[in-house]
Amino acid sequence: MKPARLAVLGIALASGAAAMFLLSGRSEPPPAPVVVEKASVNTVDVLVAAADLPMGQRMQAADLRWQAWPADAVPVGLVTKAEAPAAVEETAGSIARYPFLSGEPIRREKLIKADGSGFMSAILPSGMRAVAISIDTRGATSAGGFVLPNDRVDIIRTFRDDEASRAGGADVHMAETILSNIRVLAIGQTVQERNGEKVVTGETATLELTPAQAEVVTLAQKIGQLSLALRSLADAGQTQEAPREERDSALTVVRYGVAKQTPKR
């Protein structure tokens, strides 16, 4: 073979080897990015509290705002901008029947249109009466002061039995439960537990009563002293009265400052 051809063949082989070396050193091209389209979520504007609202607060427009809410997850009863575009202005002036947390949806059933009246008359159920009774500020007649608004209590009347006192020649005192499972609306001027307060003191306890119960309590205050017995939360829904036989089975006779239980005949 001629030298010239050998030279051309060598150059060709060298060029091929160089090309293979260069190709082997190149990295694979990066994969094309995968574009994932986000599924669009339909939302509606829902009326919510713009800040924490305690029970009894009269709402202002600044206390309310619109918040986007998934359209398919809006519970029944929420106020939406599509149904009530002027809800902020219409709700302003209402009183919160229950406390609201910031961001909590506003429900109309948790609001009261007071129309200028007081909060107590606004929250009082139809047909019921609010009656205040005197209590000991030290808690002697209100379970040590642990009776809070919205608790359920029994009302106990203590009084002097004039007939038995005359017959026995000594003071005879009796106690009886006149009403059971009564809701406490307020203690003093406090209508709810505030800042984790577990003891509420005041000179009056405002009770939720029917008209007939209001007459009983008003009369009982005139002829005796009333005390509140706190009911357990577990049996707050019960209305069981204390048996008359147990209430009348004994009398407390006070003679020369000494109390003594005697059976009643």
PETA-V695346 format. One record per residue. RES is the residue in one letter. PHI is phi in degrees with one decimal (NA if undefined). BURIAL is 1 if it has 9 or more other ideal C-beta (glycine too) atoms within 8 Angstrom, else 0. Layout:
res: <RES | RES>
phi: <PHI | PHI>
burial: <BURIAL | BURIAL>
This chain:
res: <M | K | P | A | R | L | A | V | L | G | I | A | L | A | S | G | A | A | A | M | F | L | L | S | G | R | S | E | P | P | P | A | P | V | V | V | E | K | A | S | V | N | T | V | D | V | L | V | A | A | A | D | L | P | M | G | Q | R | M | Q | A | A | D | L | R | W | Q | A | W | P | A | D | A | V | P | V | G | L | V | T | K | A | E | A | P | A | A | V | E | E | T | A | G | S | I | A | R | Y | P | F | L | S | G | E | P | I | R | R | E | K | L | I | K | A | D | G | S | G | F | M | S | A | I | L | P | S | G | M | R | A | V | A | I | S | I | D | T | R | G | A | T | S | A | G | G | F | V | L | P | N | D | R | V | D | I | I | R | T | F | R | D | D | E | A | S | R | A | G | G | A | D | V | H | M | A | E | T | I | L | S | N | I | R | V | L | A | I | G | Q | T | V | Q | E | R | N | G | E | K | V | V | T | G | E | T | A | T | L | E | L | T | P | A | Q | A | E | V | V | T | L | A | Q | K | I | G | Q | L | S | L | A | L | R | S | L | A | D | A | G | Q | T | Q | E | A | P | R | E | E | R | D | S | A | L | T | V | V | R | Y | G | V | A | K | Q | T | P | K | R>
phi: <NA | -71.5 | -58.2 | -63.7 | -68.4 | -62.1 | -67.4 | -63.6 | -65.5 | -63.9 | -63.8 | -64.2 | -63.7 | -65.5 | -65.2 | -64.1 | -64.2 | -65.5 | -66.2 | -64.4 | -65.3 | -68.3 | -67.3 | -68.7 | -88.0 | -81.1 | -80.4 | -67.7 | -63.9 | -61.1 | -67.4 | -67.0 | -62.4 | -90.0 | -91.6 | -102.5 | -79.8 | -74.7 | -70.7 | -73.1 | -110.1 | -76.5 | -125.6 | -130.3 | -85.4 | -116.8 | -77.0 | -132.2 | -77.3 | -82.4 | -156.8 | -64.9 | -120.2 | -73.7 | -60.7 | 92.5 | -78.4 | -82.7 | -76.3 | -112.4 | -60.3 | -70.4 | -83.7 | -126.9 | -156.4 | -94.4 | -135.9 | -66.2 | -139.9 | -55.0 | -61.9 | -88.1 | -127.9 | -89.4 | -66.2 | -67.6 | 106.4 | -77.0 | -91.6 | -107.3 | -68.8 | -65.9 | -88.1 | -138.8 | -63.6 | -102.9 | -64.9 | -61.8 | -68.8 | -71.8 | -80.0 | -57.2 | 100.8 | -75.2 | -107.8 | -74.3 | -72.7 | -131.0 | -69.5 | -119.9 | -94.7 | -59.5 | 87.9 | -76.7 | -61.2 | -86.0 | -116.6 | -64.4 | -70.6 | -98.5 | -118.2 | -129.6 | -89.4 | -75.0 | 54.3 | 89.9 | -81.1 | -74.0 | -66.7 | -63.0 | -67.3 | -73.8 | -88.8 | -71.7 | -61.9 | -60.7 | 86.5 | -101.3 | -126.3 | -102.8 | -124.8 | -98.2 | -120.0 | -78.3 | -132.7 | -79.1 | -64.5 | -83.3 | 88.8 | -65.4 | -112.9 | -141.3 | 55.0 | 68.7 | 87.7 | -89.6 | -78.4 | -110.6 | -55.2 | 78.8 | -73.5 | -111.8 | -136.7 | -103.1 | -102.2 | -111.1 | -107.0 | -112.7 | -156.1 | -92.3 | -85.3 | -63.3 | -64.6 | -67.7 | -66.0 | -66.8 | -70.8 | -93.2 | 72.6 | -152.1 | -68.4 | -116.8 | -112.6 | -128.5 | -134.9 | -148.0 | -85.8 | -94.1 | -144.8 | -123.3 | 56.4 | -100.3 | -83.0 | -91.3 | -83.9 | -159.5 | -117.7 | 62.9 | -103.1 | -95.5 | -109.9 | -159.8 | -72.6 | -123.2 | 54.0 | 71.2 | -67.7 | -104.0 | -129.0 | -120.4 | -117.0 | -179.9 | -93.0 | -136.8 | -123.5 | -95.3 | -112.4 | -94.8 | -132.6 | -77.2 | -56.3 | -67.0 | -66.1 | -62.2 | -66.4 | -62.6 | -68.3 | -61.9 | -67.6 | -63.1 | -65.3 | -75.6 | -116.6 | -175.7 | -111.6 | -106.4 | -129.3 | -108.6 | -105.9 | -70.3 | -92.4 | -67.8 | -62.3 | -67.7 | -115.4 | -65.8 | -86.0 | -87.8 | -126.8 | -68.6 | -87.3 | -68.5 | -58.6 | -62.9 | -63.6 | -71.9 | -68.6 | -99.6 | -75.2 | -148.5 | -120.5 | -102.2 | -101.1 | -107.0 | -129.4 | 56.3 | 82.2 | -109.3 | -88.5 | -145.7 | -83.2 | -129.8 | -66.8 | -90.0 | -90.0>
burial: <0 | 0 | 0 | 0 | 0 | 1 | 0 | 0 | 0 | 0 | 0 | 0 | 0 | 0 | 0 | 0 | 0 | 0 | 0 | 0 | 0 | 0 | 0 | 0 | 0 | 0 | 0 | 0 | 0 | 0 | 0 | 0 | 0 | 0 | 0 | 0 | 0 | 0 | 0 | 0 | 0 | 0 | 0 | 1 | 1 | 1 | 1 | 1 | 1 | 0 | 0 | 0 | 1 | 1 | 1 | 1 | 1 | 0 | 1 | 0 | 0 | 0 | 1 | 1 | 0 | 1 | 1 | 0 | 1 | 0 | 1 | 0 | 0 | 1 | 0 | 0 | 0 | 1 | 1 | 1 | 1 | 0 | 0 | 1 | 0 | 0 | 1 | 1 | 0 | 0 | 1 | 1 | 0 | 1 | 1 | 1 | 1 | 0 | 1 | 1 | 0 | 0 | 0 | 0 | 1 | 1 | 1 | 0 | 0 | 1 | 1 | 1 | 0 | 1 | 0 | 0 | 0 | 0 | 1 | 1 | 0 | 1 | 1 | 1 | 0 | 0 | 0 | 1 | 1 | 1 | 1 | 0 | 1 | 0 | 1 | 0 | 0 | 0 | 1 | 0 | 1 | 1 | 1 | 0 | 1 | 1 | 1 | 1 | 1 | 0 | 1 | 1 | 1 | 1 | 1 | 1 | 1 | 1 | 1 | 1 | 1 | 0 | 0 | 1 | 1 | 0 | 0 | 0 | 0 | 0 | 0 | 1 | 1 | 1 | 0 | 1 | 1 | 1 | 1 | 1 | 1 | 1 | 0 | 1 | 1 | 1 | 1 | 1 | 0 | 1 | 1 | 1 | 0 | 0 | 0 | 0 | 0 | 0 | 0 | 1 | 1 | 1 | 0 | 1 | 1 | 1 | 1 | 1 | 1 | 0 | 0 | 0 | 1 | 1 | 0 | 1 | 1 | 1 | 0 | 1 | 1 | 0 | 0 | 1 | 0 | 1 | 1 | 1 | 1 | 1 | 1 | 0 | 0 | 0 | 0 | 1 | 0 | 0 | 0 | 0 | 0 | 1 | 0 | 0 | 0 | 0 | 1 | 1 | 0 | 0 | 1 | 1 | 1 | 1 | 0 | 0 | 0 | 0 | 0 | 0 | 0 | 0 | 0 | 0 | 0>
